[in-house]
Amino acid sequence: MIWVVRVSYKDERFDPLGRILKNDILDLGFSSLECIRSMPTYWIEGGASKIEIEKICKELLIDEIIQDCWVNENKEWSAGFNWIVEVSFKLGVTDPVAESVKAGIETIGIFGVENVKTGMTYLLKGDLSEGDVKIICNKCLANPIIHNYKIVKIK
């Protein structure tokens, strides 16, 4: 089983990476961008139960005061946005954050996790074409040398 955990700020004003990226994207000339939200994303593979994943989220991955987490594609997290961009490391690229998360999971007493991958999910709101989003990905959201990215249009 692979659990997908996305972490976001409860209030987008507290998303420092989102604010920086919005300015960078506007500087590229994409003035129709209204909002961008950044969401650290974790792919947790193994025999962990739903209860164990919730424990991992609360004790390791989020600050419950200012952040929420979404597990396994509950689409509420993307409501009101036009595009989802999911960025992850290419095969063979070292992921030290994933290694730290896996060690942390074992430290809190959960031993069924076999592998952890990390990445980012970005939600974009605005009148952008798929071509616009590809340019934004290559200039701001991903380094094509070490990252893969997937773009999804929200209906």
N, CA, C and O of each residue as an XYZ file, in Angstrom:
620
protein
N       0.847     -1.190      0.000
C       0.000      0.000      0.000
C       0.886      1.246      0.000
O       1.890      1.309      0.710
N       0.505      2.215     -0.793
C       1.205      3.504     -0.787
C       0.228      4.568     -0.296
O      -0.831      4.779     -0.887
N       0.599      5.227      0.784
C      -0.179      6.326      1.334
C       0.398      7.627      0.782
O       1.612      7.827      0.820
N      -0.451      8.505      0.275
C      -0.013      9.817     -0.194
C      -0.497     10.846      0.819
O      -1.698     11.016      1.028
N       0.466     11.533      1.446
C       0.153     12.527      2.468
C       0.575     13.893      1.947
O       1.739     14.099      1.602
N      -0.369     14.825      1.890
C      -0.080     16.197      1.471
C      -0.302     17.115      2.671
O      -1.302     17.001      3.380
N       0.632     18.013      2.882
C       0.585     18.933      4.021
C       0.372     20.336      3.481
O       1.056     20.757      2.548
N      -0.575     21.062      4.064
C      -0.786     22.452      3.633
C      -1.056     23.336      4.838
O      -1.472     22.875      5.901
N      -0.806     24.611      4.636
C      -1.129     25.588      5.677
C      -2.626     25.811      5.688
O      -3.266     25.828      4.636
N      -3.188     25.982      6.879
C      -4.620     26.232      7.008
C      -4.998     27.562      6.370
O      -6.096     27.710      5.833
N      -4.097     28.518      6.429
C      -4.315     29.842      5.851
C      -3.189     30.092      4.856
O      -2.015     30.055      5.223
N      -3.542     30.346      3.605
C      -2.517     30.501      2.566
C      -1.553     31.654      2.845
O      -0.458     31.689      2.284
N      -1.939     32.581      3.692
C      -1.021     33.679      4.040
C       0.200     33.187      4.795
O       1.216     33.880      4.849
N       0.112     31.983      5.387
C       1.233     31.419      6.130
C       2.119     30.523      5.262
O       3.027     29.869      5.776
N       1.866     30.488      3.959
C       2.620     29.644      3.030
C       3.760     30.466      2.426
O       3.574     31.087      1.380
N       4.950     30.483      3.068
C       6.026     31.349      2.578
C       6.514     30.959      1.188
O       6.805     31.836      0.375
N       6.610     29.658      0.897
C       7.050     29.241     -0.430
C       6.034     29.657     -1.484
O       6.413     30.092     -2.572
N       4.755     29.529     -1.175
C       3.712     29.956     -2.105
C       3.808     31.434     -2.436
O       3.637     31.830     -3.589
N       4.083     32.254     -1.422
C       4.221     33.705     -1.665
C       5.411     34.005     -2.567
O       5.312     34.810     -3.492
N       6.535     33.353     -2.292
C       7.741     33.574     -3.100
C       7.497     33.138     -4.536
O       7.829     33.861     -5.475
N       6.915     31.950     -4.707
C       6.659     31.436     -6.054
C       5.672     32.303     -6.816
O       5.827     32.508     -8.020
N       4.668     32.811     -6.132
C       3.704     33.681     -6.811
C       4.415     34.891     -7.396
O       4.169     35.259     -8.544
N       5.293     35.512     -6.618
C       6.039     36.668     -7.129
C       6.934     36.283     -8.297
O       7.029     37.025     -9.274
N       7.593     35.126     -8.206
C       8.455     34.668     -9.298
C       7.656     34.432    -10.572
O       8.094     34.802    -11.660
N       6.489     33.819    -10.440
C       5.645     33.520    -11.604
C       5.089     34.812    -12.202
O       5.035     34.955    -13.423
N       4.683     35.737    -11.363
C       4.224     37.031    -11.866
C       5.354     37.753    -12.603
O       5.121     38.399    -13.625
N       6.582     37.640    -12.080
C       7.738     38.244    -12.740
C       8.006     37.639    -14.112
O       8.573     38.301    -14.982
N       7.603     36.388    -14.312
C       7.754     35.752    -15.624
C       6.727     36.272    -16.629
O       6.825     35.992    -17.823
N       5.747     37.028    -16.143
C       4.737     37.596    -17.031
C       3.395     36.903    -17.000
O       2.516     37.238    -17.795
N       3.209     35.956    -16.114
C       1.931     35.255    -16.012
C       1.028     35.992    -15.023
O       0.786     35.529    -13.909
N       0.540     37.146    -15.462
C      -0.222     38.044    -14.583
C      -1.603     37.492    -14.224
O      -2.254     38.005    -13.313
N      -2.054     36.461    -14.927
C      -3.368     35.896    -14.607
C      -3.314     34.931    -13.428
O      -4.357     34.450    -12.984
N      -2.114     34.634    -12.907
C      -2.024     33.781    -11.726
C      -2.618     34.519    -10.534
O      -2.170     35.611    -10.184
N      -3.617     33.922     -9.920
C      -4.253     34.524     -8.752
C      -3.647     34.018     -7.449
O      -3.496     34.771     -6.486
N      -3.300     32.724     -7.432
C      -2.857     32.112     -6.184
C      -2.072     30.852     -6.504
O      -2.357     30.160     -7.482
N      -1.074     30.559     -5.664
C      -0.385     29.279     -5.724
C      -0.202     28.779     -4.295
O       0.175     29.537     -3.402
N      -0.468     27.521     -4.100
C      -0.302     26.906     -2.777
C       0.733     25.793     -2.900
O       0.679     24.984     -3.826
N       1.678     25.759     -1.958
C       2.683     24.690     -1.944
C       2.331     23.691     -0.854
O       1.931     24.066      0.248
N       2.486     22.415     -1.178
C       2.123     21.349     -0.249
C       3.216     20.283     -0.249
O       3.306     19.503     -1.198
N       4.056     20.230      0.801
C       4.988     19.106      0.889
C       4.194     17.798      0.810
O       3.138     17.653      1.425
N       4.731     16.855      0.039
C       4.016     15.606     -0.226
C       4.917     14.427      0.116
O       6.111     14.432     -0.180
N       4.324     13.417      0.743
C       5.055     12.223      1.175
C       4.338     10.991      0.641
O       3.128     10.844      0.811
N       5.091     10.106     -0.006
C       4.582      8.821     -0.435
C       5.157      7.798      0.530
O       6.365      7.561      0.545
N       4.291      7.191      1.335
C       4.722      6.272      2.389
C       4.258      4.872      1.989
O       3.061      4.599      1.894
N       5.222      4.002      1.760
C       4.937      2.667      1.236
C       5.192      1.605      2.299
O       6.191      1.641      3.018
N       4.265      0.667      2.376
C       4.449     -0.438      3.309
C       3.150     -0.830      3.979
O       2.057     -0.515      3.507
N       3.299     -1.522      5.086
C       2.143     -2.075      5.768
C       1.575     -1.209      6.875
O       0.929     -1.733      7.783
N       1.790      0.091      6.834
C       1.248      0.963      7.882
C      -0.273      1.048      7.767
O      -0.825      1.103      6.668
N      -0.930      1.057      8.913
C      -2.391      1.168      8.948
C      -2.800      2.645      8.880
O      -1.963      3.538      9.012
N      -4.076      2.880      8.676
C      -4.614      4.250      8.657
C      -4.312      4.955      9.986
O      -3.941      6.128      9.993
N      -4.465      4.258     11.087
C      -4.193      4.836     12.406
C      -2.717      5.206     12.527
O      -2.383      6.262     13.066
N      -1.830      4.338     12.025
C      -0.396      4.635     12.069
C      -0.052      5.834     11.181
O       0.780      6.661     11.553
N      -0.679      5.928     10.028
C      -0.445      7.083      9.141
C      -0.895      8.366      9.832
O      -0.207      9.384      9.756
N      -2.035      8.326     10.501
C      -2.506      9.503     11.240
C      -1.518      9.887     12.342
O      -1.288     11.072     12.583
N      -0.938      8.894     13.009
C       0.069      9.160     14.033
C       1.315      9.781     13.407
O       1.879     10.725     13.960
N       1.745      9.264     12.267
C       2.901      9.822     11.554
C       2.643     11.283     11.208
O       3.513     12.134     11.394
N       1.451     11.570     10.708
C       1.106     12.957     10.344
C       1.180     13.863     11.568
O       1.844     14.899     11.537
N       0.513     13.484     12.626
C       0.414     14.344     13.807
C       1.729     14.499     14.554
O       2.033     15.580     15.057
N       2.512     13.425     14.632
C       3.730     13.486     15.434
C       4.972     13.878     14.654
O       5.978     14.266     15.248
N       4.916     13.779     13.315
C       6.130     13.976     12.536
C       5.999     15.016     11.421
O       6.918     15.806     11.202
N       4.869     15.020     10.719
C       4.802     15.764      9.465
C       4.134     17.129      9.540
O       4.409     17.985      8.699
N       3.267     17.358     10.519
C       2.545     18.633     10.534
C       2.628     19.323     11.892
O       2.881     18.704     12.926
N       2.406     20.613     11.841
C       2.178     21.427     13.027
C       0.665     21.661     13.047
O       0.151     22.468     12.271
N      -0.038     20.966     13.922
C      -1.507     20.976     13.905
C      -2.122     22.361     14.099
O      -3.279     22.573     13.736
N      -1.379     23.296     14.658
C      -1.920     24.633     14.872
C      -2.092     25.373     13.550
O      -3.088     26.069     13.355
N      -1.129     25.230     12.642
C      -1.173     26.012     11.403
C      -1.285     25.168     10.140
O      -1.428     25.718      9.048
N      -1.223     23.833     10.267
C      -1.236     22.982      9.078
C      -2.299     21.895      9.165
O      -2.710     21.474     10.246
N      -2.727     21.456      7.983
C      -3.611     20.308      7.822
C      -2.874     19.270      6.987
O      -1.890     19.587      6.319
N      -3.348     18.041      7.027
C      -2.814     17.054      6.090
C      -3.976     16.322      5.431
O      -5.055     16.165      6.003
N      -3.712     15.883      4.215
C      -4.699     15.163      3.417
C      -4.083     13.818      3.069
O      -2.942     13.759      2.613
N      -4.817     12.752      3.275
C      -4.305     11.409      3.020
C      -5.098     10.768      1.890
O      -6.328     10.728      1.917
N      -4.374     10.268      0.900
C      -4.925      9.484     -0.207
C      -6.059     10.162     -0.974
O      -7.196      9.692     -0.995
N      -5.709     11.271     -1.596
C      -6.538     11.876     -2.644
C      -7.934     12.317     -2.246
O      -8.869     12.186     -3.036
N      -8.089     12.825     -1.066
C      -9.337     13.484     -0.726
C      -9.325     14.814     -1.471
O      -8.527     15.693     -1.148
N     -10.195     14.971     -2.456
C     -10.115     16.113     -3.376
C     -10.464     17.462     -2.746
O     -10.366     18.490     -3.417
N     -10.868     17.483     -1.477
C     -11.151     18.767     -0.823
C      -9.946     19.694     -0.874
O     -10.103     20.913     -0.947
N      -8.751     19.129     -0.837
C      -7.540     19.940     -0.777
C      -7.306     20.743     -2.043
O      -6.552     21.715     -2.014
N      -7.931     20.366     -3.161
C      -7.698     21.096     -4.411
C      -8.883     21.956     -4.843
O      -8.859     22.541     -5.925
N      -9.909     22.038     -4.015
C     -11.106     22.813     -4.371
C     -10.757     24.282     -4.607
O     -10.031     24.894     -3.824
N     -11.281     24.828     -5.688
C     -11.084     26.238     -5.995
C      -9.850     26.532     -6.830
O      -9.600     27.691     -7.163
N      -9.072     25.513     -7.176
C      -7.871     25.714     -7.983
C      -8.086     25.162     -9.388
O      -9.002     24.370     -9.610
N      -7.250     25.573    -10.336
C      -7.385     25.149    -11.727
C      -6.394     24.058    -12.131
O      -6.684     23.246    -13.010
N      -5.228     24.041    -11.491
C      -4.171     23.108    -11.877
C      -3.515     22.483    -10.648
O      -3.351     23.136     -9.617
N      -3.141     21.206    -10.773
C      -2.317     20.512     -9.786
C      -1.004     20.168    -10.475
O      -0.998     19.610    -11.573
N       0.107     20.503     -9.825
C       1.421     20.087    -10.312
C       2.068     19.276     -9.197
O       2.225     19.753     -8.073
N       2.437     18.053     -9.525
C       3.066     17.162     -8.551
C       4.527     16.961     -8.968
O       4.801     16.483    -10.069
N       5.456     17.325     -8.092
C       6.886     17.260     -8.373
C       7.519     16.221     -7.450
O       7.272     16.216     -6.244
N       8.339     15.342     -8.029
C       9.050     14.342     -7.230
C      10.441     14.131     -7.813
O      10.715     14.502     -8.954
N      11.309     13.533     -7.015
C      12.668     13.262     -7.474
C      12.671     12.131     -8.499
O      11.882     11.190     -8.413
N      13.570     12.245     -9.462
C      13.770     11.165    -10.416
C      14.423      9.988     -9.706
O      15.079     10.152     -8.677
N      14.233      8.798    -10.273
C      14.822      7.587     -9.736
C      16.339      7.748     -9.656
O      16.974      8.167    -10.625
N      16.910      7.421     -8.518
C      18.348      7.505     -8.329
C      18.834      8.777     -7.666
O      19.988      8.851     -7.244
N      17.968      9.788     -7.566
C      18.351     11.030     -6.898
C      18.184     10.834     -5.391
O      17.142     10.368     -4.930
N      19.206     11.189     -4.638
C      19.164     11.039     -3.186
C      18.092     11.948     -2.593
O      17.956     13.108     -2.983
N      17.341     11.404     -1.652
C      16.251     12.136     -1.006
C      16.477     12.109      0.513
O      15.896     11.278      1.211
N      17.333     13.029      1.030
C      17.659     12.986      2.463
C      16.464     13.254      3.371
O      16.423     12.746      4.492
N      15.500     14.034      2.917
C      14.310     14.280      3.745
C      13.533     12.976      3.912
O      13.046     12.678      5.002
N      13.419     12.207      2.846
C      12.718     10.924      2.930
C      13.428      9.992      3.902
O      12.780      9.287      4.677
N      14.751      9.988      3.863
C      15.511      9.142      4.785
C      15.265      9.569      6.235
O      15.128      8.725      7.120
N      15.211     10.872      6.471
C      14.947     11.375      7.829
C      13.539     11.033      8.288
O      13.332     10.657      9.442
N      12.565     11.163      7.385
C      11.178     10.829      7.739
C      11.077      9.344      8.077
O      10.431      8.978      9.059
N      11.707      8.489      7.279
C      11.657      7.051      7.555
C      12.277      6.746      8.920
O      11.734      5.945      9.681
N      13.402      7.376      9.230
C      14.028      7.181     10.547
C      13.110      7.694     11.656
O      12.998      7.066     12.709
N      12.455      8.829     11.424
C      11.523      9.375     12.412
C      10.336      8.462     12.643
O       9.867      8.324     13.772
N       9.852      7.843     11.590
C       8.725      6.908     11.710
C       9.108      5.742     12.623
O       8.323      5.322     13.472
N      10.304      5.236     12.439
C      10.753      4.139     13.303
C      10.950      4.628     14.738
O      10.687      3.887     15.685
N      11.410      5.866     14.904
C      11.613      6.430     16.243
C      10.304      6.519     17.025
O      10.295      6.352     18.245
N       9.188      6.782     16.320
C       7.899      6.855     17.030
C       7.228      5.484     17.148
O       6.073      5.385     17.563
N       7.967      4.420     16.778
C       7.487      3.068     17.036
C       6.676      2.422     15.933
O       5.936      1.475     16.196
N       6.791      2.903     14.706
C       6.070      2.298     13.586
C       7.114      1.655     12.673
O       8.001      2.332     12.154
N       6.995      0.328     12.484
C       8.042     -0.404     11.771
C       7.579     -1.046     10.467
O       8.357     -1.759      9.834
N       6.349     -0.817     10.051
C       5.847     -1.440      8.824
C       6.139     -0.655      7.559
O       5.777     -1.101      6.471
N       6.782      0.497      7.665
C       7.044      1.337      6.487
C       8.311      0.850      5.798
O       9.369      0.744      6.418
N       8.187      0.557      4.508
C       9.320      0.054      3.733
C      10.074      1.171      3.019
O      11.296      1.105      2.888
N       9.367      2.184      2.560
C       9.992      3.226      1.757
C       9.216      4.534      1.910
O       7.998      4.533      2.091
N       9.943      5.647      1.833
C       9.336      6.979      1.850
C       9.938      7.776      0.703
O      11.151      7.751      0.496
N       9.104      8.478     -0.036
C       9.548      9.434     -1.053
C       8.947     10.783     -0.698
O       7.861     10.854     -0.123
N       9.648     11.846     -1.038
C       9.097     13.181     -0.790
C       9.033     13.965     -2.091
O       9.700     13.637     -3.073
N       8.233     14.983     -2.071
C       8.097     15.876     -3.210
C       7.236     17.054     -2.811
O       7.045     17.336     -1.629
N       6.724     17.732     -3.811
C       5.845     18.877     -3.571
C       4.642     18.778     -4.496
O       4.740     18.308     -5.630
N       3.515     19.230     -3.988
C       2.334     19.415     -4.806
C       2.046     20.905     -4.805
O       2.045     21.546     -3.754
N       1.802     21.453     -5.986
C       1.465     22.867     -6.116
C       0.071     22.976     -6.697
O      -0.272     22.272     -7.647
N      -0.724     23.852     -6.131
C      -2.053     24.158     -6.649
C      -2.007     25.557     -7.224
O      -1.589     26.498     -6.550
N      -2.435     25.696     -8.469
C      -2.409     26.995     -9.139
C      -3.828     27.423     -9.486
O      -4.638     26.625     -9.956
N      -4.108     28.685     -9.247
C      -5.412     29.254     -9.570
C      -5.180     30.437    -10.490
O      -4.388     31.330    -10.191
N      -5.878     30.431    -11.606
C      -5.761     31.530    -12.555
C      -6.045     31.039    -13.959
O      -6.170     29.838    -14.199
N      -6.144     31.969    -14.872
C      -6.437     31.665    -16.270
C      -5.126     31.311    -16.977
O      -4.540     32.142    -17.671
N      -4.677     30.068    -16.790
C      -3.413     29.597    -17.348
C      -3.670     28.427    -18.284
O      -4.510     27.573    -17.997
N      -2.954     28.383    -19.402
C      -3.049     27.240    -20.305
C      -2.092     26.155    -19.836
O      -1.254     26.395    -18.967
N      -2.212     24.967    -20.406
C      -1.283     23.894    -20.052
C       0.143     24.278    -20.436
O       1.093     23.943    -19.729
N       0.289     24.984    -21.559
C       1.614     25.470    -21.960
C       2.198     26.437    -20.945
O       3.389     26.385    -20.637
N       1.353     27.319    -20.429
C       1.798     28.250    -19.375
C       2.297     27.479    -18.159
O       3.346     27.794    -17.598
N       1.532     26.465    -17.758
C       1.887     25.690    -16.573
C       3.195     24.932    -16.799
O       4.002     24.816    -15.877
N       3.417     24.416    -18.005
C       4.681     23.733    -18.310
C       5.857     24.697    -18.185
O       6.896     24.331    -17.636
N       5.711     25.914    -18.683
C       6.780     26.910    -18.560
C       7.034     27.213    -17.081
O       8.181     27.272    -16.639
N       5.954     27.404    -16.327
C       6.081     27.677    -14.884
C       6.805     26.529    -14.196
O       7.657     26.761    -13.338
N       6.475     25.285    -14.562
C       7.140     24.122    -13.963
C       8.640     24.160    -14.239
O       9.448     23.996    -13.325
N       9.008     24.374    -15.492
C      10.418     24.329    -15.874
C      11.227     25.513    -15.361
O      12.443     25.405    -15.197
N      10.566     26.644    -15.105
C      11.279     27.842    -14.638
C      11.266     27.998    -13.120
O      12.206     28.543    -12.542
N      10.194     27.516    -12.470
C      10.014     27.824    -11.045
C       9.779     26.625    -10.133
O      10.249     26.630     -8.995
N       9.079     25.610    -10.589
C       8.601     24.572     -9.688
C       9.449     23.306     -9.662
O       9.433     22.569     -8.676
N      10.186     23.048    -10.733
C      10.958     21.813    -10.815
C      12.276     22.071    -11.529
O      12.380     22.956    -12.379
N      13.270     21.287    -11.170
C      14.533     21.272    -11.898
C      14.491     20.024    -12.770
O      14.608     18.915    -12.248
N      14.328     20.171    -14.080
C      14.148     19.005    -14.955
C      15.304     17.993    -14.905
O      15.144     16.854    -15.344
N      16.444     18.394    -14.384
C      17.575     17.468    -14.279
C      17.323     16.436    -13.176
O      17.685     15.268    -13.326
N      16.707     16.859    -12.075
C      16.525     15.941    -10.940
C      15.064     15.641    -10.607
O      14.791     14.753     -9.799
N      14.129     16.360    -11.210
C      12.715     16.185    -10.864
C      11.887     15.681    -12.046
O      12.162     15.994    -13.204
N      10.883     14.905    -11.718
C       9.772     14.622    -12.622
C       8.614     15.488    -12.159
O       8.512     15.818    -10.977
N       7.740     15.857    -13.087
C       6.514     16.539    -12.657
C       5.347     16.064    -13.489
O       5.488     15.647    -14.639
N       4.187     16.144    -12.861
C       2.936     15.750    -13.499
C       1.969     16.918    -13.351
O       1.824     17.483    -12.267
N       1.318     17.270    -14.439
C       0.345     18.371    -14.452
C      -1.048     17.779    -14.633
O      -1.274     16.943    -15.508
N      -1.978     18.229    -13.791
C      -3.368     17.770    -13.892
C      -4.272     18.993    -13.914
O      -4.186     19.853    -13.038
N      -5.135     19.068    -14.912
C      -6.142     20.137    -15.002
C      -7.326     19.748    -14.126
O      -7.843     18.635    -14.229
N      -7.749     20.661    -13.270
C      -8.912     20.412    -12.416
C     -10.141     20.904    -13.162
O     -10.166     22.024    -13.672
N     -11.134     20.075    -13.219
C     -12.346     20.431    -13.993
C     -13.233     21.380    -13.252
O     -14.282     21.772    -13.763
